[in-house]
Amino acid sequence: MLTFILCTCQLLSWMSTHVELSNGIKMPVLGLGTWLSKPEEVEDAVRNAIDVGYRLIDTAACYGNEAEIGKVLKEYFEEGKLKREDIFITTKLWCTHLHPNEIEAELRESLKKLQLDYVDLYLVHMPTAFSSDMSAQDHSVKVEDTWKGVEEAYKKGLARSIGVSNFSADQIHRIQKIASVPIHNNQVELHLYFPQFELQEVCNQYKISLTAYAPLGSPGRVNFNLVNWEKSPNPLENDVVLKLAQKYHKTPAQILLRHLIQRKIAVIPKSVNASRIKENFEVFDFSLTVEEINELNSVPRGKRLFKQEFLIGHPEDPMKDER
């Protein structure tokens, strides 16, 4: 089992608010996640986030809230509260449009809803292709095929950087072998109990940045009724986390986010609650010591929360080796 042990130089050099992608684009290390944010809630959440200081908003075609986010962005641009170059927008290509011939049109549809000329990061949401109504798996499209279509959209200037989400180490290796444009970012489930050390090593090998979704252990996941959730330990209640929260006069959530940021991992905690949005952003006024980072890195691992059972049987199932 691989555990990250940080040296002092690694820790002290990572006080940045941004991570630099391999193509030179700078991505904020903390953003607002919007999965499960209802259209009527997400507008206020994005407003609150921008007002607090967030400069990364993460969405996806399948979230159904791109149009609402676009409405807020247009409002802030027109009122002079925000410049386009000062906000980083990530969206994602859904499983139903992974054929390379469909990708540009899908990205343009997302851009239309977001009222943008380009996104800052475009991710392939899943490596597994499905029929247009999600009723059947499509085994004819490989990750290499999809990546070629994403590259073309990037070359046309529709995205400033491109990447993947929920991809395995093997799939990353396969894409990098054929890529004319390398993967810039991989967004995956990553938190205290599922630290993804091995995957981070692979991403580091290719200079691929990591983004953690569910960085707090996804306390809202019980509201997602498509999956039978197993009871899992809550990182927010971990003894080490609680001890550090008391020491630094911070909340457990702030300790968990700071830990991942000091591992050089971007985080996108989801919230529609104004006070929590503000709380999650207040992680740049303190740092954990090397010993504390290593103590958190050594916490016994738990199970993956998002098992994506609907991918079972697909040749591109990124979790098949875990099942």
C-alpha positions as CSV (number, residue, x, y, z in Angstrom):
1,M,0.0,0.0,0.0
2,L,1.4,3.3,-1.1
3,T,1.3,6.2,1.4
4,F,2.5,9.8,0.6
5,I,5.2,11.0,2.9
6,L,5.9,14.7,2.4
7,C,9.2,16.4,2.9
8,T,9.4,19.9,4.3
9,C,10.3,21.4,0.9
10,Q,7.2,19.9,-0.7
11,L,4.9,21.3,2.0
12,L,6.4,24.8,2.2
13,S,6.4,25.2,-1.6
14,W,2.6,24.6,-1.8
15,M,0.9,27.7,-0.4
16,S,-0.5,28.6,-3.8
17,T,-4.2,29.3,-4.7
18,H,-3.7,27.9,-8.1
19,V,-2.3,24.8,-9.8
20,E,-0.6,25.1,-13.2
21,L,-1.7,22.6,-15.8
22,S,0.9,21.1,-18.2
23,N,-0.1,23.6,-21.0
24,G,0.6,26.6,-18.7
25,I,-3.0,27.3,-17.8
26,K,-3.5,28.2,-14.2
27,M,-6.5,26.6,-12.5
28,P,-7.8,27.7,-9.0
29,V,-7.1,25.0,-6.5
30,L,-10.5,25.5,-4.8
31,G,-13.8,25.7,-6.7
32,L,-17.6,25.3,-6.2
33,G,-19.0,21.9,-7.1
34,T,-22.6,22.0,-8.4
35,W,-23.6,18.3,-8.7
36,L,-27.0,17.8,-7.2
37,S,-27.5,21.6,-7.1
38,K,-31.0,22.2,-8.4
39,P,-31.5,24.9,-11.1
40,E,-33.4,27.1,-8.7
41,E,-30.6,26.8,-6.0
42,V,-27.5,27.0,-8.2
43,E,-27.9,30.6,-9.2
44,D,-27.7,31.9,-5.6
45,A,-24.9,29.4,-4.8
46,V,-22.8,30.7,-7.7
47,R,-23.5,34.3,-6.8
48,N,-22.5,33.6,-3.2
49,A,-19.4,31.8,-4.3
50,I,-18.2,34.5,-6.6
51,D,-18.9,37.2,-4.0
52,V,-16.8,35.3,-1.4
53,G,-13.9,34.9,-3.9
54,Y,-14.3,31.6,-5.7
55,R,-12.9,31.7,-9.2
56,L,-13.7,28.1,-10.3
57,I,-17.1,26.8,-11.0
58,D,-17.5,23.1,-11.8
59,T,-20.6,21.8,-13.7
60,A,-21.5,19.2,-16.3
61,A,-23.9,18.7,-19.1
62,C,-25.7,16.0,-17.1
63,Y,-26.1,18.2,-14.1
64,G,-28.9,20.2,-15.8
65,N,-27.7,23.5,-14.4
66,E,-25.4,25.0,-17.1
67,A,-28.0,27.5,-18.2
68,E,-28.5,28.8,-14.7
69,I,-24.8,29.2,-14.2
70,G,-24.5,30.9,-17.6
71,K,-27.2,33.4,-16.5
72,V,-25.3,34.4,-13.4
73,L,-22.0,34.7,-15.3
74,K,-23.6,36.9,-17.9
75,E,-25.1,39.1,-15.2
76,Y,-21.7,39.5,-13.5
77,F,-19.9,40.2,-16.7
78,E,-22.4,42.8,-17.9
79,E,-22.4,44.6,-14.5
80,G,-18.6,44.7,-14.5
81,K,-18.3,42.6,-11.3
82,L,-16.2,40.0,-13.1
83,K,-14.1,39.6,-16.2
84,R,-14.2,36.5,-18.3
85,E,-10.5,35.9,-17.9
86,D,-10.9,35.9,-14.1
87,I,-13.2,33.0,-13.8
88,F,-12.4,29.3,-14.5
89,I,-15.3,27.2,-15.8
90,T,-15.2,23.5,-16.0
91,T,-17.9,21.4,-17.7
92,K,-18.1,17.8,-18.8
93,L,-19.1,15.6,-21.8
94,W,-21.7,13.0,-20.8
95,C,-21.7,9.2,-21.7
96,T,-24.3,9.5,-24.4
97,H,-22.1,11.5,-26.7
98,L,-18.6,9.9,-26.6
99,H,-18.4,9.2,-30.3
100,P,-15.8,11.6,-31.7
101,N,-18.2,12.9,-34.3
102,E,-20.6,14.2,-31.6
103,I,-18.2,15.9,-29.2
104,E,-17.9,19.3,-30.8
105,A,-21.6,19.7,-31.1
106,E,-22.1,18.7,-27.5
107,L,-19.5,21.2,-26.3
108,R,-21.1,24.0,-28.4
109,E,-24.4,23.2,-26.7
110,S,-22.8,23.5,-23.3
111,L,-21.2,26.8,-24.4
112,K,-24.6,28.1,-25.6
113,K,-26.2,27.3,-22.2
114,L,-23.2,28.8,-20.3
115,Q,-23.3,31.9,-22.7
116,L,-19.5,31.5,-23.2
117,D,-17.2,31.4,-26.2
118,Y,-15.0,28.8,-24.5
119,V,-14.7,26.8,-21.3
120,D,-11.5,26.7,-19.3
121,L,-11.5,22.9,-18.8
122,Y,-13.6,20.3,-20.7
123,L,-13.7,16.8,-19.2
124,V,-14.9,13.5,-20.5
125,H,-17.3,12.7,-17.6
126,M,-17.0,8.9,-17.9
127,P,-14.9,6.6,-20.1
128,T,-18.0,4.5,-20.9
129,A,-20.2,5.1,-23.9
130,F,-24.0,4.6,-23.7
131,S,-26.9,4.9,-26.1
132,S,-28.6,8.3,-26.3
133,D,-31.3,7.4,-23.8
134,M,-28.8,5.6,-21.4
135,S,-30.8,2.4,-21.9
136,A,-27.9,0.4,-23.3
137,Q,-24.2,0.3,-23.1
138,D,-22.3,1.1,-26.3
139,H,-19.2,-1.1,-26.5
140,S,-18.1,0.3,-29.9
141,V,-16.4,3.5,-28.6
142,K,-13.0,3.3,-26.9
143,V,-11.4,6.0,-24.7
144,E,-8.9,6.6,-27.4
145,D,-11.7,7.4,-29.9
146,T,-13.3,9.8,-27.6
147,W,-10.0,11.6,-26.8
148,K,-9.4,12.3,-30.5
149,G,-12.7,14.1,-30.6
150,V,-11.9,16.1,-27.5
151,E,-8.5,17.1,-29.0
152,E,-10.2,18.5,-32.0
153,A,-12.5,20.7,-29.9
154,Y,-9.4,21.9,-28.0
155,K,-7.6,22.7,-31.2
156,K,-10.6,24.9,-32.3
157,G,-10.3,27.0,-29.2
158,L,-13.5,25.8,-27.6
159,A,-11.7,24.8,-24.4
160,R,-8.5,26.1,-22.9
161,S,-7.6,22.7,-21.4
162,I,-9.0,19.2,-21.6
163,G,-9.1,16.2,-19.3
164,V,-11.0,13.2,-18.0
165,S,-13.1,12.2,-15.0
166,N,-13.4,8.8,-13.4
167,F,-10.7,7.3,-15.6
168,S,-8.4,4.5,-14.4
169,A,-4.6,4.6,-14.5
170,D,-4.7,2.1,-17.3
171,Q,-7.0,4.3,-19.4
172,I,-4.7,7.3,-18.7
173,H,-1.8,5.3,-20.0
174,R,-3.7,4.3,-23.1
175,I,-4.7,7.9,-23.9
176,Q,-1.3,9.3,-23.3
177,K,0.2,6.8,-25.8
178,I,-1.9,8.2,-28.7
179,A,-2.5,11.8,-27.7
180,S,-1.4,14.7,-29.7
181,V,-2.7,16.9,-26.8
182,P,-2.0,15.3,-23.4
183,I,-4.6,15.0,-20.6
184,H,-4.4,18.2,-18.5
185,N,-6.6,17.1,-15.6
186,N,-8.3,14.0,-14.1
187,Q,-11.2,14.6,-11.8
188,V,-12.0,11.7,-9.5
189,E,-13.5,10.7,-6.2
190,L,-10.8,11.5,-3.6
191,H,-11.0,12.2,0.1
192,L,-9.5,11.2,3.4
193,Y,-10.7,7.6,3.2
194,F,-10.1,7.2,-0.5
195,P,-6.8,9.0,-1.0
196,Q,-5.9,7.7,-4.5
197,F,-2.2,7.8,-3.8
198,E,-1.4,5.3,-6.6
199,L,-3.5,7.2,-9.2
200,Q,-1.8,10.5,-8.1
201,E,1.6,8.9,-8.8
202,V,0.5,8.0,-12.4
203,C,-0.9,11.5,-12.9
204,N,2.3,13.0,-11.7
205,Q,4.3,10.9,-14.1
206,Y,2.4,12.6,-17.0
207,K,2.1,16.1,-15.3
208,I,-1.6,15.6,-15.0
209,S,-3.3,17.6,-12.3
210,L,-5.9,16.0,-10.0
211,T,-9.2,17.4,-8.9
212,A,-11.1,15.8,-6.0
213,Y,-14.8,15.5,-6.1
214,A,-16.5,14.5,-2.8
215,P,-13.4,15.9,-0.9
216,L,-15.5,15.9,2.3
217,G,-16.7,12.4,1.8
218,S,-19.9,13.7,0.0
219,P,-22.2,14.2,3.0
220,G,-25.0,15.0,0.6
221,R,-24.7,11.7,-1.2
222,V,-27.7,10.1,0.7
223,N,-29.9,12.4,-1.4
224,F,-28.9,10.7,-4.6
225,N,-31.5,8.0,-4.9
226,L,-30.1,6.2,-8.0
227,V,-27.7,4.1,-5.9
228,N,-28.1,1.9,-2.8
229,W,-25.5,3.5,-0.6
230,E,-23.5,1.5,1.9
231,K,-23.0,3.0,5.3
232,S,-19.6,4.6,5.3
233,P,-17.5,6.3,7.9
234,N,-17.7,10.1,7.8
235,P,-14.3,11.9,7.3
236,L,-15.7,14.9,9.0
237,E,-15.9,12.8,12.2
238,N,-12.4,11.3,12.0
239,D,-10.4,11.7,15.3
240,V,-7.3,13.1,13.6
241,V,-9.4,15.6,11.7
242,L,-11.2,16.7,14.9
243,K,-8.0,17.1,16.8
244,L,-6.5,19.3,14.1
245,A,-9.7,21.3,13.8
246,Q,-9.5,22.1,17.5
247,K,-5.8,23.0,17.3
248,Y,-6.2,25.4,14.4
249,H,-9.7,26.7,15.4
250,K,-11.0,25.5,12.1
251,T,-13.9,23.3,11.1
252,P,-13.4,19.6,10.1
253,A,-14.3,20.5,6.6
254,Q,-11.6,23.1,6.4
255,I,-9.0,20.6,7.7
256,L,-10.0,18.1,5.0
257,L,-9.8,20.6,2.2
258,R,-6.5,22.0,3.4
259,H,-5.1,18.5,3.6
260,L,-5.9,17.8,-0.1
261,I,-4.7,21.3,-1.2
262,Q,-1.4,20.6,0.4
263,R,-1.2,17.3,-1.5
264,K,-1.4,19.6,-4.6
265,I,-4.9,18.4,-5.4
266,A,-7.7,20.8,-6.5
267,V,-11.0,20.5,-4.6
268,I,-14.6,21.3,-5.6
269,P,-16.8,20.9,-2.5
270,K,-20.5,21.2,-3.4
271,S,-22.8,23.4,-1.4
272,V,-25.8,25.7,-1.9
273,N,-25.6,26.9,1.7
274,A,-24.1,30.5,1.9
275,S,-22.4,30.0,5.2
276,R,-20.8,26.7,4.1
277,I,-19.7,28.1,0.8
278,K,-17.9,30.8,2.8
279,E,-16.5,28.4,5.3
280,N,-15.1,26.1,2.6
281,F,-13.2,29.0,1.1
282,E,-11.5,30.0,4.3
283,V,-8.6,27.6,4.0
284,F,-5.8,29.8,2.8
285,D,-4.9,31.5,6.1
286,F,-3.3,28.4,7.7
287,S,-1.2,25.4,6.8
288,L,-0.7,21.9,8.2
289,T,2.7,20.7,9.2
290,V,4.5,17.9,7.4
291,E,3.9,15.7,10.4
292,E,0.2,16.5,10.3
293,I,-0.1,15.9,6.6
294,N,1.6,12.5,7.0
295,E,-0.7,11.6,9.9
296,L,-3.7,12.3,7.7
297,N,-2.1,10.4,4.9
298,S,-1.8,7.4,7.2
299,V,-5.4,7.2,8.2
300,P,-6.8,3.7,7.3
301,R,-8.4,3.6,4.0
302,G,-12.1,3.0,3.4
303,K,-14.1,2.1,0.4
304,R,-15.0,4.0,-2.8
305,L,-18.4,5.8,-2.2
306,F,-19.4,6.2,-5.9
307,K,-19.3,2.6,-7.2
308,Q,-21.0,3.5,-10.5
309,E,-22.8,0.1,-10.7
310,F,-24.4,1.1,-14.0
311,L,-20.9,0.6,-15.6
312,I,-20.6,-3.1,-14.7
313,G,-20.1,-5.2,-17.8
314,H,-18.8,-2.3,-19.9
315,P,-15.3,-3.0,-21.4
316,E,-14.3,0.5,-20.4
317,D,-15.6,0.2,-16.8
318,P,-12.7,2.0,-14.9
319,M,-13.5,0.2,-11.7
320,K,-13.7,-3.4,-13.0
321,D,-10.5,-4.4,-11.2
322,E,-12.2,-3.3,-7.9
323,R,-15.4,-5.2,-8.4
